[in-house]
Amino acid sequence: MTLELSHFSAALLFSLFASVVFGITQRSTAREQVKYGLYCFVMFVGGVFAAGWVMWLLRH
């Protein structure tokens, strides 16, 4: 059984795991951890979209 991910789904999966780790390690209370984890996730996904647009613009 193999798992085949597209670049986008792999980036989302990385964003999810990295955000969880950042939230847990960078904040002390559970509420702050969740808020910071969500913030990091949104910033990662936004970065993926921004990088995608920049690469598209460079290509065309």
C-alpha positions as CSV (number, residue, x, y, z in Angstrom):
1,M,0.0,0.0,0.0
2,T,1.5,3.3,-1.1
3,L,0.4,6.8,-0.3
4,E,0.7,9.2,-3.3
5,L,0.3,12.9,-2.5
6,S,0.3,15.8,-4.8
7,H,2.5,18.7,-4.1
8,F,-0.4,20.7,-2.7
9,S,-1.6,18.0,-0.4
10,A,1.9,17.3,0.8
11,A,2.3,21.0,1.6
12,L,-1.0,21.0,3.5
13,L,0.0,18.0,5.5
14,F,3.4,19.6,6.4
15,S,1.6,22.8,7.3
16,L,-0.8,20.9,9.6
17,F,2.0,19.0,11.4
18,A,4.3,22.0,11.7
19,S,1.5,24.2,13.0
20,V,0.6,21.6,15.7
21,V,4.3,21.5,16.8
22,F,4.6,25.3,16.8
23,G,1.4,25.8,18.8
24,I,2.4,23.3,21.4
25,T,6.0,24.4,21.8
26,Q,5.6,28.2,21.5
27,R,2.6,28.9,23.8
28,S,1.7,27.9,27.3
29,T,-2.1,27.7,27.7
30,A,-4.3,25.4,25.6
31,R,-6.3,28.4,24.2
32,E,-3.1,30.2,23.1
33,Q,-1.7,27.0,21.6
34,V,-4.8,26.5,19.4
35,K,-4.9,30.1,18.3
36,Y,-1.2,30.2,17.4
37,G,-1.4,26.8,15.7
38,L,-4.3,28.0,13.5
39,Y,-2.4,31.3,12.8
40,C,0.6,29.3,11.7
41,F,-1.5,27.0,9.5
42,V,-3.1,30.0,7.8
43,M,0.2,31.6,7.2
44,F,1.7,28.4,5.8
45,V,-1.2,27.9,3.4
46,G,-1.1,31.5,2.4
47,G,2.6,31.1,1.7
48,V,1.9,28.1,-0.5
49,F,-0.6,30.1,-2.5
50,A,1.7,33.1,-2.7
51,A,4.6,30.9,-3.9
52,G,2.4,29.2,-6.4
53,W,1.3,32.6,-7.9
54,V,4.9,33.8,-8.0
55,M,6.0,30.6,-9.8
56,W,3.1,31.0,-12.2
57,L,4.0,34.6,-12.9
58,L,7.7,33.7,-13.5
59,R,6.6,30.9,-15.9
60,H,4.4,33.2,-18.0
